[in-house]
Amino acid sequence: AERPDFTVILGDLTDEGYKDNKFQWNYEFFAGLTQLGSRVPLVPVPGNGEKDMEWFKYFFAAPEQKNYYKFSYGNADFFILNSNLPYIPATPLSPQYQWLEKALATSTARWKFVCLHYAPYSSDENDYGDAYKGRSDWGDSLVRGYIPLYEKYGVDLVFYGHLHDYERTWPLRAGKAVEKNGVIYVMSGGGGGNLEDFAPNRPWFSNVLYRGHHFCLASIAGGTLQFRMYDLDGKLQDTFTLSK
C-alpha cells in the first residue's frame, strides 16, 4: 500500500534453505512474496536461514558478488553484507572487511546504509546470554568489528534482523550514546517469524523497543530522511527524521 521503490529483507528469507530444501523457496518464500515481489524489486540479505546459499545464489542476481554487494539508488549507497561464516568474524584481514572499507572510502553518496543479518546491538533476552540469570553480550561480537568502519566513513543507518522484534538504538559512537555524528542501528526482524522477547533490563544503547510483527519505511528527499515503522494494522509505532 505504501508503494515502495524496493524492499529489503534482512536475511532469513527461508528457515532451512539448503539445496535439498528447494520446497521452502517454491512453496513458502516465493508463494508468500508473489503479490509484492511481482511489482517491487527485492534486495536480499544473506541470513543463517539460507544455510548453504545454494538457492540464494541461484535465484538472485546481485552485482559484484553473490554474498555481499553494493548498489546505489538516488543519493544513497547501500552496502549488503554477509554475516554468516566464513565471512565473519569481521577483522581487517577478511576479504569482506577489506571490500567494505574500500567501498565506503570511495563512496560519494550523501547517505550511506549498511544491511546485514546478525545484530551488532540487541536487547534480546537470551540469544547473547541469558539476561534473566546472568550477563548478556547485548549483540553479536563477531560482527562488531565493522563498527569502526561505520563510524570512520559516516554510515548513517545500520539495518539488521535475526532477532524477531524491533529495536532502535540511540546514535552511537565510540561505545557511547551521542547527540551528533553517531550511527543509528535498527533491528527489524518482525517480518513473520515467531516473536522473541527483550531482556528484563534495558541496556545503555537502546532507545525504542517493540515486540510485534512490523515493517519499516524510509523516505529520502535531498538532505532529509524520514523513517517510520508500522505494525500490521498500519499503526505508526516509531518514527524519526534525520537531516544533513
Disulfide bonds with the S-S distance in Angstrom:
none
